[in-house]
Amino acid sequence: MEAGKPINYASVKGLLYLVQVMNEEGYTQGSKVKIVTKDVQKIDDEKKLNLSGSMVWGLAKVISIEYPELFGGIVDGDDAAYYENTDFIYEVLGESSQEICIRGSKRYAARLITHADYLKKGLNKKKKIVLKEDASYLITGGTGALGLAYAEQLVNEGAKNLVLMCRSEPGRKVKEVIQRFKDSGVQVNLAYADVCDYENLKKVMDEIKSSMPQIRGVIHTAGVLNDKMLIDLVWSDFEKVLNPKVAGTVNVYHTIESEALDFFMMLSSITSVVGNMGQGNYASANHFLNSFATYMGMNKLPGYSSCWGPWSESGMATGKDSVSNTMERMGMKTFSKEQGQKIIKEFIDTPYENLLIADVEWNSLVRSMKNAVGKKEFFSKLVSEKELNIDIEQEEQDNAFLETLKGVAREEQEEILIERLQGICGKIMGFEKDQLLSVDKALREQGADSLMIFSMRTAINKLLGTDINVSVFFNYPTIVKLAEYLLEELLVMEGNNNEEKEEKTESIDDILSEIETLTTI
C-alpha cells in the first residue's frame, strides 16, 4: 500500500454488497456466504501478508453475528492451498463455519486465549519501551479522550516532547490539559493535519521534524464511529470509518518510516476480535490495524495493536440507542480513565504485537452470541463446556415450544406466543424478571433501540424457524401485533416452504448478476 494512493477496498466492498443483496432478495435461509482469502493470516514464520484482505476478516466477524443463518465460515489459504489444493478448501468450508487457516495440508482454527496462558507458552519476545527525554512522541487524534490519556501516561513515564495531532482547534478543557503538561516542563506541539490527506500530512510532519527532537514513537488513535446495521450501510458510511484507520495508518507510517522508531502503537478495538452488532465498518477498519502490526513485526519493526474494550470517557456513543450500551449488556464492562492509564503503563513495560485489552464477563458474552456462527469454538478456551452447550439445550427447548404451539387452538396459540415474546423482548431490553413489557405499547416507545430490535429478530427467527426482516418490527410495533403477524407467517410457511426454497434456488444467478453490477469499482 502506497501513501497518498487510493486504498483498494474492492474485496470488503464486494462482501458488504453481497450480504446486503442476499438479505434484500430473501436468501438468508438455505444459502450460505463462504469466504476465502489468501495470505491474510500469519502462521509461524511466514513473510507474506495480504493487508487488503484483513478488512474482509473484520467484516466477516460481524456478518456471523448479524446474519448467523447466512454466514458459512471464512478460510485463509497460502499459495499451495489457493492454487493447488482447492479441493481441501472446499472440504474445510463444507465441514466448518469457523475461522480457519489452511497451510499446505494443515488446518488451523482461531481460538482466543487468556494473557496468562499466552505467557505460559513463552511467545512474547518484546522488550520494555523506554521513553527518552530527548525524543519526541507523536499522537494522532491527540486531543481526543484516548489520545490525551496516552499523552498523560507518556508524561508520567518521562516523555518531555509531545506532538498532539488533530484536525481542528481543541476546546477549553483540552487546552487546560495541554497547559498542565507545559507547566510540568513538557514541550507540546499542537499540529493540525488530517491523516487521510497525505500531502497535507507530509508537509506538517516535515515542519515537526525540523522544529522538534527526533520522533521515536507514534500512537495512532485517530478514528471515527458511524455505527449502523449492515443492511443500513451505504459505502460512504463504511469508507468514513475505514479511512482514518486504514489510509491514515498507511500515511502516518510512510511519513515516519525513515525514523528510528521505538514503537508504532495503533489503537484497535475488541470488535476486531469478537465482532459486534452494528459495527461492521469499525470491525473491518480495526482488523486492518491488527494486521498492520503483524506486518511491521514480520519486517522486524516495533508495531503494536491494542484491541481495547470500551472506555467510559472515550467519546463513544452514549444513551439508549448506542453500541456501547449493547456491549455492556453483552458483558463488556467499560474502563475508567484511571484503569486505562494503569493498563497503558503495563503495556509500555511489556508490549505485545496484538493484545486484546478488555474487562469481559465471558460467560455473558458467549450467551449473548449463542446464535452467532463459529463463536462457540472461538471462545472454547475461556468458558466452561456447560456454557458452550447452552445453545444446544436452548434449541431443544425451542423445538418443544414450536411443537406445543402447533398443537393448540389459534386463540391459545396467540396467548402462548405473546407471553414468550414478552419474555424474549424484555430480556433483550434489560428488564428484570419481575418487570413486564406492555404488550399493547410499541417496543420502541418502551426503550427498544435498533440493535435490540435486531437481536429480537434473530432470537424470534431461531425460536420459530421464520425469516422475518427487521422492518416487521416497524410495521407491527407492539407484541400483540407482532404475535398476530408471526402466527400468520407460520401458517404460510407450513404450506409453502418447500415451493419457496425451490424457487429461490433457481434464481441465484440473478443475485450474482446484481452483485457484479454493484461491485464495479
N, C-alpha and C positions, 0 to 999 in steps of 0.2 A: 504494500500500500504506500503510495507516494503522497507526501504532504502537498496540500493545495489542490490535489486532483479529486474529482468526484469519487466517492466510495461506491463500490459495486454492491448494491443492496438487492440484486435481482433474485437471489435464492430465497431470502426471508420474505421478500415482497410476494413472490410467487406462491409460497406456502400460505401466507395470510389470505391471499385471494382464493386459493383452492378451498380452504376451510370455509370461508365466507360463502362461496358459491354452492358448496355441498350442503351447507345449512339452509340456504335460501331455497334450494331445489328439493329439500326433504330427504337428503341422502345420509342423514345422521344415524339411521338404523339399518344395519345389514351391510353397510360399506365401511371400509377402514382406510385411513391415511397411514401408510407405512413409509417412513422417511429413511433415505440412505444418503450418507455424506462420506467424504473421503478426506482422511488426514486431519480431522478436526481435533481429535483427542490425542494426547501424548502418552504412549505406553513405553515404559522403561527409558532407554537412552535414544529414542528417535530424534531425528534432526529436522523433520519436516512438519510444518503446521499450517493448516488452512484457516486463516483468521476470518475470512468472509463466512465460512460455514458455521463458525461459532455462534452467530446470531440465530441461525436455524435451530440450534440445540436449545437456546434460551426460550424461543417461541414454542418449541415442542413441549417444554415443561408446563406451559400454561394451557396448551391445547389438551393435554392429558387431564387437566382439571376442569376446564370449561366444557370440553366435549369428550368425556371419557368413552362414550359409545362409539366415537369416530376414530379415536387415536389407536393406531395399531403398532406403535413402537418406533424406535429410531436406532439405526445401526451405523456405525462408523467403520469403514474399511481402509486398509492400506492398498498399495498398488496390486499386490498379489490377489487380495480378496476382490478388489474392484474390477480388475481386468481378466483374471484367470480363474477365479473361484466363485463366480456369481451364484452358482447353484447353492453354495454354502450360505451366502447372504439370504437367499430366498428361504432356505431351510430354517435359518435362525428367526427370520421375520414371521414365518409361519408358526413357530413354536412359542414365541415370546412377544410381549408388548412392553418390555423393559428398555432401558438404555444399555445398549450392548456395543462393544468394540470387537472387531474381528481383525486378527493379525495372523496371516497365513491360515493355518487350520485351527488356531486357538481362538476362543471367545472369552471376553472379559465383561463382567457385569458391574455396573456402578453401585457402590454401597457407601453410605455416609457413616463415618466412624467418629468416635469422640477424640478429643485432644489427647487424653490420657492413653488411649490405645495407639494413637499415632506415635507418641513418644516412645512407647514400648518397642515399636518397630525400628526405632533409631533412624528415621528417614530424614529428619530436619538437619541440614548441614549449614544453615545460615548463621552468620556471626552477628553479634550485637552491633547496632547502629550507634556510632559515636558522633555526636554533634560537635562542630568546631566553631569557635568564636570568630575565626577569620574567614568564615564561609557564609554564603547567602542561601536561603531556602525559599523556594517559590511555592505558593499555594494558590492554585486556580480555584475560582469560587471562594476566594479568601475572605470575603466579607459576609458569607453565609454562616449559619449557626455551626455547621460541622467544620467549615474552614477555620473559623475563629477558635473552636475547641482544639483543633490540631495546632493552631498557631500558639495558643496559650501553653499547651504542653511542650512544644518545642522551646519556648522561652524558659519554662521550668527546667528543661533539660540542658540549658546553657546556650541556646541559639541567640546571637546578637544582631543578626541581619535578616529581615524578613521582607519578602516581596508578596504582597497580597493583591492578586489579580482579580478584577471584577469588571462588569460591563458598564456600570453606572455609579454615580455618586452615592456613597453609603449614607445611611440615616444617622441621626444624632447618637443613638445608643452604640452603634458600631464605632463611630468616631471617638466616643468616650473610652472604649476598649483599646483602640489604637493609641490614644493619648496615654493610657496607663502603661502600655508597652514602652512608649518613648520615655516616659518618666522613669522607668526602671533601667534605662540605658540601652534600649534596643533601637536600632535604626529600622524604620518601617517605610518601605516604598509602596505607595498605593498606585498600582499600574492598571490602566484602563484598556482592556482588549477583549475581543470576542474570540474564544479559542477555535471557533468554527471558521473564522476568516484568517487564512494562513498569512496572506501578505501583511495585513494589519498586525497580526500576532508577531510575525518575524521582525517587523520594524520596532515594535515595543520591546521585544526581547533583546534586540541589538542595543537599544538605549540602556536597558537594565545592565547588560554585560559591561557596558562602557562606564557605568556610574556606580556599580556595586561590586563587592568582593565576589569571587568566583562562585557560581551556583553549584552546590554539591548535593542538593536534594530537591525533589519535586513531590508535592502532594496534590493529586488531581481530584478535586472534589466537585468540579463543575458538573451540573446536571439539572434536568427539569423533570417534573411529573406531568403526565397527561393521561390519567387512568380512565380506561373505558373497556367494556367487554369487547372481545374480538369482533363480534358481529357488528358493533357500532363504530369500529375504527375505520377511518379513511387513511390513505397513505400519508397525508400531511401530518396526521396525528402521530403516526409511527415515526416518521422522519424527524419530527420536532424533538423526540426523546432520544433517538439514535445519535443525532449529530454531535451534541456536546460530549457524549461518551465515546463515540467511535471516531468521527473525524477530528474531534477535539483532542483526543488522546494521541492520535497519529501526528497531528500538527505540533502539539507541545513536544512530543518525543523528538521530532525531526529538528526543532529549533534548539534542542538541548543535547543532542546525541554526541556532539563533539566534546562535551564537558566530562570531566572525570567524576561521574555521579557516585555517591554512596548509597542512594536509594531513589527509586521512582515508584511512589505509592499511588495506588488507584483505589478510590472508594467505590466498591461494588455493593451488592445488596443480597440479602438472603433469598430474594425472589429468583436470582440467577441459579440458585442451587436447588430449591424445592418448588419453585413456581409460586404463583399467587393469582387468584381470580382477579381479572380486571387490569392486569399488569403485563400483558404480552409484550408490549413495546419496551417496557422497563426491564423485563427479564432478558430480552434479546440484547439490549444495549449493555447490560451489566455482565452478561455471559461473555461478551467480547472482551471486557476488561480482564476477566479471569484468564482468558486465552492469551491476551497480550502479555500478562505477567509470565505465563508459561513460555511464550515466545522469547521474552527477554532472558529468562533463565536458561533456555536452550542455547542462547548466544552469550552465556556467561556474563549477563548484565543484571544488576540488582533491581529487578522488577517484582512488585508485590501487589496483590489484590486482597483487600479486606472486605468480606461479604457481610456487611453489618445488618443486624436486625433493626427494628425501628427505634429511633430516638424520640423522646418526649418533646424535645425542643429543636427538632431538625428542620422545621418548616414544612413537613409533610402535611397532607390534608387532614383536617380535624372535623369533628362533627359527626352526625349520624350517617350521612351519605359519603363514607370515606373508606379507602382501602385500609388505613391504619386501624380503624375500629374492627374491620373484618379480621385483620391479623391478630388483634387482641382476642377476639372470640375463638380463633384457631389455636390459641395457646402461646402466641408470641408476645412476650412482655416488652415494654419499652425501656430503654436505658435513659437514666437521667444524665445530665451533662457531667456530673461528678463521676458516675460509674464509667461513662465513656472515656473520660480522660485517664482514669486509672488503667483501663484496658489499653489505651494508646501507649501509655508508658511501658506496659508489659510487652506490647508488640515491638516497641523500639529496642527493648532489651533482648527479645527473642523473635525476630521477624520470620514470617512464613510466606512462601510464594503464593499460596492460595489458602486462605483461612476463613471459615465461617465463624462470625462472632455474634452470638445471639443468646438471649435468655428465653428458652423454649420449654414448655411442658410437652414433651414429645408424645406422650400418650394422647393428649388432647389434639395435637396436630395430626397424628395418624388417623384418629377418629374423624376429624373434620375433612380428611382427604380420602375417606374409605372408598368413595366412588371413583377416585382418580386412578387411571390405569398405570401400573408399574410402580406405584409409590410404596406398596406394601413391602416389596423386595428391597427397594432402595433404603428403607428405614429399618431393615431387619436386624441391624447391629445395635439399634438404640432402644427398641421396645420389646416387650415380652411376647412370647408366642401367642398368648391369650389375646393380647391387643391386636396382633396381626390377623387373627382369625375371627375377630368380632364381626367382620362383614359377612362371613360365611353363615354365622348364626343369624345375622340380620336378614340375609337372603332367604333362609328357611322360614323365618317369621313372615317376611313379605309374601312369599308364596302361599303360606297358610292364610294370610289376610285376604289375598285375592280370591282364594277358593271359598272362604267364608262369605265374601261379598257376592260372589256369583250364586251362592246357594240360598239367598233370602229374597223376599219380595222387594219391589222397587222402592217403596216408601221406607222400608227398613234399611235398604242399601244407602239411601241418602243420609239417614241418621248416623250410620256407622262411619261412612266416608267423611262426613262433616267433623265428627269427633276426632278422627285420625288426622285430618288436615289441620285441625286446630292445634293438635299436639306438635306436628311437624313444623308448622309455620311459627308457632310460639317458641319452640326450642331454638330455631334459627335466629329469631329476633331477640333472643336473650331473656325471654320471660321465665320467671321462676315456675316451679311445678304447681304452686297454689294460685298462679295468675292465669287467667284465660283470655285469649283474644276474643274480641267481639266477632261473631260470625256474620253480622249484618253490616259491619262498617268496613270500608275499603282498607286493605292491608297497608297501603302507603300512608293513609291518614293515621294509622296506628304506629308508624315509625319504620316501616319496611323501606330500605333503600334498594337500588338496582342490583347490588351484589347479593343482598339477602334473597331477592326475588329469583335471581339466577340459581342460588343454592336450593331454593324451594322447588324450582323447575326440575333440577337434577334429582332431588330426593323423590319427588312425585313420579317422575318417569320410571325410576328404578322400582318404586313400590307397585305401580300398576302396569308396567310394561308398555307405557304410552310413549309418544314422541311429541309432546306439546312444546310449542315455542314460547319464548318469554312474553311475546305480545298477548298471549292468552290472559295473563295476569292484569293487563290493562283493559282488555275487553270484558273480563269477568272479575272485577276488582275485589269482591267480597268472598269469603269462604263458602257461603251458601251458593252464590252464582257459580263459583269455580267447581263445586261438587256437582251441580246440575250438568255443567258442561262436560266434566270428566266422565260421568255416567253415560252420557250420550256417545262420547268418544269410544268408550269401552264397547258399546253395542255395535258401533261401526266397525271397530277392529275385529270383533268376533266374526262378522260376516264377510269382511273384505280383505283381511290381512294378506292372505296368500296371493290374491289377484294383484294387489298393490305392489307387492315385492317383485313379482314378475315384470310388471310394467316399468318399475324403476330400473331394474337390471338392464332392460332392453335399451334404455335411453342414456346410459352412462357416457356414450360417445358425445352426446350433446353437451354434457358438462365439460368434458375435456376440450371441446371446441371453444367454449366460452372462456375457459381458463387461458387458452392460448392467446385469445384477443386481449384479455386483461393484463397479461404479464409482458406485453410488448414494452420494452424499455426505450 
